[in-house]
Amino acid sequence: MSALTTITAEQPQLINAIDTIWVAICGAIIFFMEGGFALLEAGFVRSKNAMSIIAKVIIDVTFGGIAFYLIGFGIAYGNSNGWFAFDTGITAKDLGLGLTVSNKLFWFIQLGFAIAAISIVSGAVAERMKIWSYAVFVFVFCAVMYPLVANWVWNPNGWLAIRGFNDFAGSAAVHAMGGFSALAAAIVLGPRIGKYRKNGEVNAIPGHNLPLAAIGAFILWFGWFGFNPGSTLGAVGNWKLIGTVATNTFLASAAGGISTMFYTYFRYGQIDITMTINGVLAGLVAITAGCNVVGPNAAIIIGLIAGVLVDVAVLYIDKLKIDDPVGAIAVHGVNGLFGALAVGLFATEGGLFFGGGPAMLATQALGVFVIGAFGFILTFILMKIMQKTIGIRISEVEESAGIDAVSFGVEAYSTFE
């Protein structure tokens, strides 16, 4: 028996203390990812709308956070019938997860997942959605939509959890859910003025500050090392698992960046840095489901595929005349779907490529396709309802002048010296 095992057996509160520190730090790192979303999305849009995207991310945190506290957490982690639960606030009851941290701290780290999912949508609707309509959508998403998916995947009684669906940190529950919700929102909202010419050609609308976007990407990259390793929900007894998750997370992200660099160089004759940024993020998204069950070489392969897949998806989405200013659908939706499927292919125990047969792949496919369809359909319905009632799109005058000046009375960059 090791010294640590002896100490923790004699002082069980030591486990609670160590795990509390671990989860609190990881939760804070995940929360800081919202700064990454804000900077990334602000850099990828035009300067006249930079503050509006910052406002949307603030709404994600504030409206989404209150919604997840009041209703969402209870739906996700209450006493589930397999499909949903209902409770309010943060229950003091045992959640059945074997937690060694308080329910309140568990709520805090799960809050980071909920607001990350809705922040995916904010990028896809950038530069053209009404701020208060977006706030309504955020509240419903974090109160009901995302929590239902979290219930299926991570509640011990959830129907996907019972089937053995492996989504360790949320390729499906967070990223596919957010990505396919973003797809529906972008379709209903329509493209920005001037994005597509009458002859069908795509008119590129470049972001105004790529260094700002790059800083945001690095913050998100850093945050993923709280997102994925933090999903262990405890440090004691998980030291090997934490190492595996952290290593796989980095390798997939690096491979995603490399494959995008090569792909864009050979396709376009030069490296596309904006796409490379998304390639790194695509690798992170794709490894998030299986970072606990795949080997390091498989993580590299997953990242390499994700880095190419994101570029192909961006071009295809543009051909469909679906305007996604930051590439959120391709990064999170497409690669969230791929990441969940990759578990069924590359898991060292049960994966198709490791002699496990098709059973795990079938479970992964069922789960991620249901989650993607659920996010798309409910978002489409909610956006249509708001479109017919309170309206969802800003006026052409506001869109042309810029949301920052019209709605907020400020500009991102002052002309005063």
N, C-alpha and C positions, 0 to 999 in steps of 0.2 A: 504494500500500500504506500503510495507516494505521500510526501509530506503535505502537499496541498489537499489530497483526499482526506488525510487524517484530520487536518485543521478544519476543513469544511464539514466533515462529519460531526466534529465536536462543536463547531460554531456555524450552524446552518445560515445564520444571518450574514456571514461573510460572503456566501454565494449571492445573496440578495444585493449586498453592497457592491460587489464586483460587477455583477450583471447590470445593476442600475446605472453605474458609471458608464459602462459600455453602450447601453441602449440610449442613454441621455446624450452622449457625445454623437453617436450615429444619427439620432433624431435631429440634433442641431445641424449637423452637416447636410442632412436631407432637406431641412428647411431652407438652408442657404442656397440650395439649388434654384429656388425661385429668383434669386438675384441673377443666376445664370440664364434662366428663361427670359427675364426682362431684358438683359443686355443683348443676348443673342437675337431676340425678335426685334428689338429696337434697331439693331444694326442692319437687319435684313429688310427693313421697310424704309420708306422715304423720310427725310428729315421732318417734313411737315406733319408726320403722324407718329413721331417717335414717342412723344409724351402720352399719346393715347394708348399705345401698347403697354407702357409702364402702368397706366391706370388700370388696364385690364388684368395685369398680373397682380396688382394690389387687390383688385376685386376677387381674384382667385383665392388669395390668402384670407381676406377678411370675410366676405360673404360665404365662400366655400368652407372656411374654418368653423364659422358659427353653425352653418347647416350640418356639418359633419358631427359637431358636438350635440346639437339639439336632437337630431333624428338619425343621421347617417350611421354613427357608430353602433347604435342599438340594432339597426337593420342588418348591419354586417356581422356583428359578433354576439347578438342576443341568442336566445334559445331557438335554434333554427329547425324548421320542418324539412330542410333540405333545399328549399328554394328561397325562403325569406324568414326574417324574424322581425319582431317589433319590440323596441324598448326606447327609452329616452335618456339623454344624458349619458353618463359613464356609470354603468352598473358596478356594484361592489361584489357581485356574484362571481364564482369561479367560471371562467370562460371555457374551460376544458382544453386549454392549450398548453398546460404544464408550465405556465409562466413563473419566472423567478423575479419578476419586476411587478410593480403595482399596475393595476388596470389603467390608472391615469397616465402613467408613463407610456404604456402600450398604446393608449389613445393618441398620445402626442406623436409617436413615430408613425402610426397609421395615418394621422393627419397629413404628414408629408407625402404619403402615397396618394391620398385623395386629391390634394391640390396639385400634385405633379400631373395627374391624369387630366384635370381640367385645363391646366396650363398648355397642354398640347393643342387643345381646341383654340385657344386665344390666338395662336400664330396663324392658323388657317383662315380665321375670319378678320384678320388684321386689315386696317385701312378702310373699312366700309360698314362695320356693324355698330348700331346704336349702343351706347354705353349702358343704359338702364335695361335694355332688352338683354344685353349680355349678362348683366347682374342677375336677372331672373333665371336665365339658363344655368348659370353657375350654381345658384342655390338649389335648383331641382337636381342638377347633376350630382352634387356632393351630398345632398340629403337622401336621394332615392336611387338614382341610376347606378353610379359607381358602387355604393354599398351593397346593392343586390348582387353584383358580380363578385365582390369581395366575399360575400356570404357563400356563394357557390364554390369558390376556390379555396378560401382559407378558414372558414368556419369549420370546426371539426365535424359538423353534421351536414355540411354542404354537399350537394349531389355530385359535384365534380371531385371534391376532396375524397369522398367515399369511393369513387371510381378509380382513384389513384392518379388523378391529373397532377402533373408536376409543373408548377409555375412558381419557382422559388421566390423571386422578388418582383414578378409582375410583367413579363413580356406580353402576356395576354390580358391579365386583369387591369393593369395600368395602361400599357402602351397600345395594345390592339384596341382596347375599349376607347381610349382617348383618340386614337388615330382614325378609327372608323366613325366615331362621333364627329370628328373634324371633317371627314369626307362628306357626311350628310349635311353638316352645317354649311360647308362651302358650296355644295350643289344648290341648296335652297337660297342662299344669299346671293349667288351669282358672282361673276368676275368683276374686278375693278374696272373702272372706265378706262378704255384704251388698251386693255390687256390683250385682247384678240381682235385682229383686223377682220374686215368683212370677207376677205378671201380665205379666212381660216388660219392665216399665219399667226404665230405667237409673237407678240411684242414684248420683249424682255423689259421688266421694270426692276433695275438693279437696286439693291440695298444701298443706303447712303453712307454706311460706316462699317466696313468689313473688319477693321481692327477691333471695334466694339463688339461685333458678333463673335470674333475669335476669342476675346476675353470671356464672353458669356459661355462659349463652348468649353473653355478650360475650367470654368467654375462648375459646369455640369459634369465634366469629366471627373473632377475632384469629388463632387457630390456623390457620384456613383459608388465610390468606395465607402460611403456610409449607407447608401441605398441597398447594395447587394450584401456585403458582409454584415450590415446591421440587421438583415432579415434572419440571422441566426437567433436573434432575440435573447442572446446571452453569450458571455465569453467563457464561463467556466465549463470545461468539458468539450468546448467547441474549437479548441485552438487549431486543430488540423483542418476542420471544415472552413474556418475563417481564412486560413492560408490558401486553401483550394479556391474558394470563391474570389478572393482578392486577385490571385494570380490569373485565373480564367478571365476575370473582368478586364484586366489590363491587356492580356494577350489578344482577346477578341477586338478590343477597341483599336489597338495598334494595327492589327491586321486589316481592319476596316478602313483605316486611313491610308494604308499602303496600297490596297487594291483599288481604291478610288483614284489615288494619284496615277497609278499605271493605266487604269481604264480610261480616265479622261485624257491622259497624255496621248495614248495611241488612237483614241477616237477623235479628239479635237485638235491634236498637234501641240497642246500645251496643258499643263496641270491646272485644273479648275479648283482654286483654293476654297471657294464657297461650297463646292460639292465635297471637297475633302473634309471640311468641317462636318458636314452631314454624314460622311462616310464613317468618321470616328464615332459619331453618335449612333449611327445604324449598327455598328459593331457592338456598342454597349447595350442597345435595346435587344439585339438578337441573343446575346449571351445571358440576359437577365433571368430567363426562365430556367435554364439548365446549368447555371454556373456551379451548382452543388453536385451535379451528377455526371458531368463530362470531364474528360481528361484535357490537359493543356494543349496537346496537338489538335484535338477536336475543336477546342476554343479558337485556335488560329484559323482553322478551316471555316468555322461558322462566321468569323469576322471577315474573312476574305470574300465569302459569298455575299454577306450583307453589304459590303462596300461597293460591290458592283450592282447589286439588286436595287440599292437606293437611287442610283443614277438612272437605271432603266425605268424604274417606277416614276420618277419625276418627269421624265420625257413622255411616258405613256399618259400620265394624269394630265399633262398639258395638252396632249393631242385630243383628249376628251373635253377640253375647254373647261376644266375645273381649276379655278385659280387658288393656289395655295402659296402665299407669299414667302413662307419660310421652309417649305418642304416637309411640313409636319406629317402629312398623310403617308408619304413615302418612308420617312425615317421611323415613325412610330407605328403606323397602321400596318404597312407591308412587312416591316422587319419584326414587329411584334408577332405577327402571324407566323413568319418564318422561324422566329426564335422558339415559339411553342412547338412547332413541328420538328425542329432540330433536336429537341429532347428525345423524341421517339426514334430518331435516326442515330444519334451519337451518344446516348447515355451508356455508360460502361456496363451497367446492369439493366438489361431489358431493351436496349436500343437495337433497332433493326440491323445496323451495321456491326453490331457486336454479338450477333447470334441470338437476339432476344425475340425474333419474330415480329409480326405486325401488330400485336395487341397494344403495346404502349403507344405506337404511332397512331393507331385508330382512336385511342382515348384522347391523345393530344389534339388530333384533328377535330374531333367532336367538340372538345372544350373551346378551342380558339375560334372555330367557325360560329358556334353559338354565341360566344361573347361578342365577336365582331358584328354579327347580324343584329344582336340585341342593341348594341350601341348605335348602330346605323339607323335602325328602324325607330327607336324611341327618340333619337335626336331629330330625325326627319319630321316625325309627327309634332314634336314640341316646337320646332322652328316654324312649321307651317301654321300652327295655332297662333303663335306670336306674330307671324307675318300678317295674318288676317285680323288680328286684334290690336295689339299695341305697336306693331311695325317693328322691323328688324334692321332696315337699311337706312343709312344716313342719306340726306338729300344730295343731288348732283352738285349743288353749289358748295356744300360743306366738303364733299369728296374732292372737288377741284381745288378749293382753297386750302384744305388741310384740316383735319379734325382738331389739332392742337389749338389753332387760332380761333376757330369757330366755337368749339365746345368748352375749351378750358381757358381761353384768353391768354395763352402763353405760347412760347416757342421753345423748342429744345435747345436752341443755340441763340443766345442773346447777341444783338448787334452792338451792344454797349461795350466799350473798352475801359 
